[in-house]
Amino acid sequence: MIDSPPLPPHQRLLEGAGALRHKLPFALPGQTVGLFGGSFDPPHAGHVHVSREALKRFDLDRVWWLVSPGNPLKEKGPAALERRMAAARAMVSHPRIEVTDIEAHLGTRYTAQTIERFRALYPGVRFVWLMGADNLAQFHRWQRWEWIMETVPVGVLARPGQRISARTSVAAQRFRDAKMPASAARMLGRAEPPAWCFLNVPMLDVSSSEIRARGEWG
């Protein structure tokens, strides 16, 4: 008996997708999907506002909330995933914004891993990674952050008090030649990476940490 040669990595990913298929969010080839990852501990109106702005300003077909099992950069874990998912779904009513815990099903812990899996599972779908300006300020601490910038377009939406630190961040300086003007934001999803766009948008002055500090998410 002759052993079959091992499957290449991308095919192994697809082979394991069968059991996951009913848990995966839906997207068609040719569509542009914004990936909005975070702990959502708790989700709040600011998350919904940012998602709506991203849909409009970046000309996205859909936005997927990736409610993570945990944040590798935070020592203390978030509330139970089931609780955060229920709160997020209760808050989102937009037909093109979908709340998902797909990272828990994929077993991915880092953004780069999630993007790798999505690119294998959704051939022909264009992905844009969405983040707040506060995340851009410390993006260089993320695992394989340069690979992320070189693999998918990145849309950055400004939050109060974070504009200067984001624009002078390691990531912004490293990829300054790949920055698209705000006037071209609607083309971001069709741009060849590395490509990123920084948008100043009206923001709601609310954060998950403030909600927890007030004891409203105990």
Solvent accessible surface area in square Angstrom, and as a share of the most:
residue,aa,sasa,rsa
1,M,233,1.04
2,I,165,0.84
3,D,118,0.61
4,S,97,0.63
5,P,110,0.69
6,P,123,0.77
7,L,67,0.33
8,P,55,0.35
9,P,89,0.56
10,H,111,0.49
11,Q,70,0.31
12,R,128,0.47
13,L,47,0.23
14,L,78,0.39
15,E,116,0.52
16,G,43,0.41
17,A,3,0.03
18,G,58,0.56
19,A,84,0.65
20,L,22,0.11
21,R,119,0.43
22,H,146,0.65
23,K,90,0.38
24,L,20,0.10
25,P,5,0.03
26,F,140,0.58
27,A,11,0.08
28,L,91,0.45
29,P,98,0.61
30,G,41,0.40
31,Q,46,0.21
32,T,2,0.01
33,V,0,0.00
34,G,0,0.00
35,L,1,0.01
36,F,18,0.08
37,G,20,0.19
38,G,29,0.28
39,S,16,0.10
40,F,7,0.03
41,D,14,0.07
42,P,6,0.04
43,P,6,0.04
44,H,13,0.06
45,A,55,0.43
46,G,7,0.07
47,H,29,0.13
48,V,23,0.13
49,H,40,0.18
50,V,14,0.08
51,S,0,0.00
52,R,117,0.43
53,E,20,0.09
54,A,0,0.00
55,L,7,0.03
56,K,120,0.51
57,R,74,0.27
58,F,1,0.01
59,D,49,0.25
60,L,4,0.02
61,D,53,0.28
62,R,56,0.20
63,V,0,0.00
64,W,0,0.00
65,W,0,0.00
66,L,1,0.00
67,V,0,0.00
68,S,15,0.09
69,P,61,0.39
70,G,20,0.19
71,N,50,0.26
72,P,47,0.30
73,L,70,0.35
74,K,110,0.47
75,E,188,0.84
76,K,177,0.75
77,G,52,0.50
78,P,37,0.23
79,A,25,0.20
80,A,64,0.49
81,L,32,0.16
82,E,133,0.60
83,R,103,0.38
84,R,2,0.01
85,M,8,0.04
86,A,62,0.48
87,A,29,0.22
88,A,0,0.00
89,R,141,0.51
90,A,92,0.72
91,M,78,0.35
92,V,21,0.12
93,S,103,0.67
94,H,35,0.16
95,P,111,0.70
96,R,96,0.35
97,I,9,0.05
98,E,55,0.25
99,V,12,0.07
100,T,8,0.05
101,D,31,0.16
102,I,0,0.00
103,E,12,0.06
104,A,44,0.34
105,H,71,0.32
106,L,16,0.08
107,G,64,0.62
108,T,12,0.07
109,R,142,0.52
110,Y,65,0.25
111,T,23,0.14
112,A,0,0.00
113,Q,64,0.28
114,T,0,0.00
115,I,1,0.00
116,E,70,0.31
117,R,40,0.15
118,F,0,0.00
119,R,126,0.46
120,A,17,0.13
121,L,6,0.03
122,Y,14,0.05
123,P,92,0.58
124,G,52,0.50
125,V,17,0.09
126,R,85,0.31
127,F,9,0.04
128,V,0,0.00
129,W,8,0.03
130,L,2,0.01
131,M,2,0.01
132,G,10,0.10
133,A,0,0.00
134,D,41,0.21
135,N,48,0.24
136,L,0,0.00
137,A,26,0.20
138,Q,44,0.19
139,F,0,0.00
140,H,69,0.31
141,R,140,0.51
142,W,41,0.14
143,Q,80,0.35
144,R,95,0.35
145,W,35,0.12
146,E,66,0.30
147,W,72,0.25
148,I,0,0.00
149,M,1,0.01
150,E,83,0.37
151,T,19,0.11
152,V,5,0.03
153,P,9,0.06
154,V,1,0.00
155,G,0,0.00
156,V,0,0.00
157,L,0,0.00
158,A,0,0.00
159,R,68,0.25
160,P,63,0.40
161,G,79,0.76
162,Q,58,0.26
163,R,84,0.31
164,I,142,0.72
165,S,50,0.33
166,A,0,0.00
167,R,102,0.37
168,T,90,0.52
169,S,8,0.05
170,V,76,0.43
171,A,0,0.00
172,A,5,0.04
173,Q,83,0.37
174,R,117,0.43
175,F,9,0.04
176,R,152,0.56
177,D,143,0.74
178,A,17,0.13
179,K,85,0.36
180,M,30,0.14
181,P,84,0.53
182,A,54,0.42
183,S,110,0.71
184,A,28,0.21
185,A,4,0.03
186,R,132,0.48
187,M,103,0.46
188,L,0,0.00
189,G,4,0.04
190,R,109,0.40
191,A,26,0.20
192,E,147,0.66
193,P,32,0.20
194,P,56,0.36
195,A,5,0.04
196,W,4,0.01
197,C,0,0.00
198,F,8,0.03
199,L,1,0.00
200,N,71,0.36
201,V,4,0.02
202,P,100,0.63
203,M,39,0.17
204,L,84,0.42
205,D,118,0.61
206,V,36,0.20
207,S,19,0.12
208,S,21,0.13
209,S,61,0.39
210,E,79,0.35
211,I,19,0.10
212,R,92,0.33
213,A,91,0.70
214,R,136,0.49
215,G,55,0.53
216,E,108,0.48
217,W,34,0.12
218,G,90,0.86
